[in-house]
Amino acid sequence: MSTPNEQDRAPGAPGVNAGANAGDGAGVDLQDALVAAEARALESRDLYMRALAEMENIRKRASRDVEQAHKYAVDRFANDLVSVKDSLELGLLAAGDPQTLRAGTEATLKLLAKAFEKAGVLEIDPLGEPFNPELHEAMAMQPSPEHVPDSVTQVVQKGYQLNGRLLRPARVIVAKAP
């Protein structure tokens, strides 16, 4: 088997078969080594191509998995909210009796609180706590002799966190010195 390099050489130039012409057997050993090296190179190239294809498959699979996770991330939460909606609809049907309406509303609120808890949604209700601009939004400041300055005197709207990330700040009224 001749390689392109052997064909490019001038006759009598030193090369792989130069030893074979001399009759010492070294050329045969070099030829065998060349054939073995070429086989190893082809095998390495084949392994590289397979690894490359496998990495591409892993990348595509991971991309698909991330896409599915984004698409269905709220699946469990949505299922929990379906029962809340059902409860609200039943409450509207029973709206004639104030006691039944109140009981239905309380049951619905419990279902919603349970759904929030399962989804990792925490309520921020900072009444009486020091004002924290990272979690609270001051709607107004009011002079108050009975409250510590810069503390929350009234919660206008509760805030919420999802797994430690702020969804909505609590909207509050903050005390200031009179």
N, C-alpha and C positions, 0 to 999 in steps of 0.2 A: 504494500500500500504506500503510495507516495503522497506527500502533502504538497500544497501549493508552494511552500518554501523550498522544497527539494527540487521542484520543477524549475524554479526561478534561478537556481544556482548554475554557475558555469560548470561544464564537465571538468572533473578533476579537482573542483573546489572542495575544501573540507566540509563535511556535512555528516548527516546521520549514517549514510552508507559508506563513508570513507573507510571506516574500519573493516567493513565487509570485503572491500577490494583488497585490503592488505592481508586478509586471510587469518586474522588473529581471533575472530569470533566476537569481538567487542561490538561490531555493528549490529549483530543479531540481538545482543542484549539491549542496545540502545533502541532498536526497532521495537522490541517487546515492551520496553519502558514507555515508549511513545504511545503505543497502542493502549497500554494500561492507563496512562495519564489521560488520553482522549476519552476512554470509557468512563473514568472517574469524573471528568469534566462534564460529559453528557449526563451522567447520573446526578451530579450536583445541580446542573441547570434544570433538570427535570424536577428535582426536589424543590428548588427555588420557585419554579413556575407553579407547582402545586401549593406551596406555602402562600404565594402571592394570591392565587385564586381563593384559597381558604380565608385569607385576611379580607378580601373583597366581599366574600359571602358573610363573614362575621359583621363587617361594617354595614352591609345592607340589612341584615337581620336586626342589628342594634337600632338602626334608623327606623325600621318598621315597628320595633317594640316601643321606641320613644314616641312615635306618632300615635300608636294605639294607646299608650299611657296618657298622652295629652287629650286624646279624643274621649276616652272613657274615665278620666280622672275623678269626675264627680258622680260616677255611676252609683256608688253606695249611698252617697249623700242624697242624690236625687230620689233613690228608692225610699229613704227615710222621710223625705219631704212629701212624697205621695200620700202617706198616711196622715200627715198634717193637713194637706188639702182636703182629703176625705172628711176629716174631723170638722174642718171649717164649713164644708158644704152641709154636713149633718146639722151643725149649729144654726145655719141659716134657715134650714127647714123647720127647726124648733124655735124660731125667733119670737113666737107669740108669748111664751112663758119666760119671764125674766130670770127665774131661778134656774131653769133648764139651760137658758142661754149662757148664764154665768158659769154653770158647771161644765158646759161644753167648751167654753172659752178657756177655762182653767185646765181642762184635760188636753186641749190643743196646745196650750202653752207648755205643758209638761212634755208632750211629744216632741215639740220643737226644741226644747232645752236638751232632751235626750239625743236628738239627731245632731245638734251642735256639739255636744260632748263627745259623741262617737266620732265626729269628723275632726275633732281637735280645735273647735272654735271656742275661745274663752271670752267671757263677757268682762268688760272693764266698767266697773261701777265705783268711781273714786270718791264718793261722798265722805267728807271729813279728812281726806288724805292731802298731803302737800301737792301742789300743782306740779305736774311733770309735763313739760312741753313735748316730750317724745311720745306720750300716750294721750295727752289731753289737748283740746283746743279751747282756749278761753273765749267765751262769747261776750263776757262783760266782767268788769270788776266792780264790786260794791263795798262801800265802807261797812264794817261790821265790828262792833265792840266785843261780841261774844265769840268770834272765831279768830283763830290764829291767822295773821296776815299771810297771804300766798297759799292758803288752803282752799279746798273746794267746798263751797257752801251749798251748791245746788248742782244737780246733774240734769241738764236739759235733754241730753240724748246719750244713752250708753254707747261705749265704744266696743270694738271687738278685735281680737287677735286670732290668727290662724297659725298654729304651731310656732308661736313666738313672733310672727310677723304681723304688723299692724294692718288690719283691714280697714278700720275706721276709728279715728280718735274719739274719745268721749268728749262731748261738747258740754262745757261746764261754766259756772259762774264762780269767780274767784274772790276771796275776801281780801280787802286792803285795809290798812290802818285808818281809823276814822279821822 
